[in-house]
Amino acid sequence: MIATASRHNLEFVRSLGADEVIDYRARSFEDAVTGVDVVFDTVGGDTLARSWGVLRLGGTMVTTAADAEHTREQRVKDAFFIVEPDREQLTRISRMIDACELRVFVDAAFPLQEASQAYARKPVRGKVVLLVDR
């Protein structure tokens, strides 16, 4: 698996299982990679546009980038997917987390009443979590 990250996160991404990590600030990934089977894009825009060139013929593009949701370009529409709530899947994921089969990285946690501060936070690594009292 090949991934991109900033210099600050190269070792972290390797620890997640990447065989090769490209520092996207030092080198364009499209100059380093060709003929890949699948590209998973979470950035969109120019990064998505440049990603098409690294796919092998018949390769698959998957993007979660918000700007892809309303595109007119058919190949981007075909690559776009959005997550929809699914109780069974969420239950399975929570069991995987509890069993340490899936690692979760949390940058910060905020009480629900501080949701606006949580939304404004730009995490360095991991997700921002809202804590909800039961």
N, C-alpha and C positions, 0 to 999 in steps of 0.2 A: 504494500500500500504506500502511495506517495501522498504527502500532504504539504500544505503551505502554512507558514506561520511567520510571525516577526521573530527577529533574533532572540528577543526576550523569552519566547515560548518554544524554541526549537527542542530543547531537552524534554520539556513537558509533553510535547506532541510525540516525540519518540517513545516516551514512557507509556503512552496510550496504545502503542503498537505499530506506528508508522515505520516502514523500512527505510524510507528516505523522506527528509523534510527540507523543503526549499524556503529560504528566507526571501519572502516576496518583496521585501524592500531593497534587497541587494541584487536580485536576479528575477527576470520574468519567467514564470513557470512555463510559458509556452516555448521558451528557448531551451528549456531543460528536459521537457517531456513530450513524447509523441506516442501514438498508437495505444492509448489506454482503453480499457474496456468500458469503464464507467467513470463519469465525472459527477460528483455530488457538490453542487454549488449552493452556498448560503449567502452569497454577497450580491449577486446580480450585476446589472449595469455593464460596465466595461469588462469586469472580470468574467461574467457570463459570456459576453461576446467573444472574448479571447479564448475561452475554454473549448469552444466547438472545434478549434483547430488541433487540439491534442487528442481527440477521440479517434480510435481506429474506425475504419469503414464498418458501419453497422453497430458501432458503440452506442452506449446509452447515456443521455444527459438527464440529470435530475436536479431541479432547482426549487428552493423554498423561498427565494428572494421575492419580496413583496412587489417589486416593480414588474415581475413577470406575470402577475395575476391579471393585469389588464392590457397585456400586449396584443398587438395585431399579428405578430409574426407566428405562424403556425408551428414551427419547430419549437419555439419557446413555450407556446401553449401546451404542446405535447409533453414537454419536459417538466412543466410546473405541477406541483402537488401541494396541497394544504392539509394539515392535520385536522381531523374532525374528532370530537369527543367520542370515545368508545369505552364504556364501562368495563367490558371484559378485558380489553387491551390494557387499560390503566391498572386494573387489578393485577394482571400478569406482570406488568412492569414494576409495580410496587413490591410484589413478591420477589422479583429478581434483585431489586435494590436491597431488600431485607436479607436475602441470601448472599449478598456481596457478589452476585453474578454480573451486576451492572453498577458501574461507579458513577457517582453524581458529584459534580464540583460546584459548590456554592460560594459565590464571591461575597454575598452579604444577605442578611435577613432583616426584614423590617416588619413591625406590627402593621396590621391592615390599615390602621388610622394614619400611617405614614406612607401610604401608597404613592402619593405624588413625589416624595423624596426617592422612593424606590425606583419609580419610573425614570426619574432624572439621572439616576446613577449610571455611570458608564463602567461596567465591570471590566477588570483587568483580565480575569480568568474565571470562568464559571458563570453561574446564573444568579440573578437576584430573586430572592424568595420573599413572598408575603406570608406572614404568620397569622393564622386565623384561629381565634379561640373557639372551642366547641362548647 
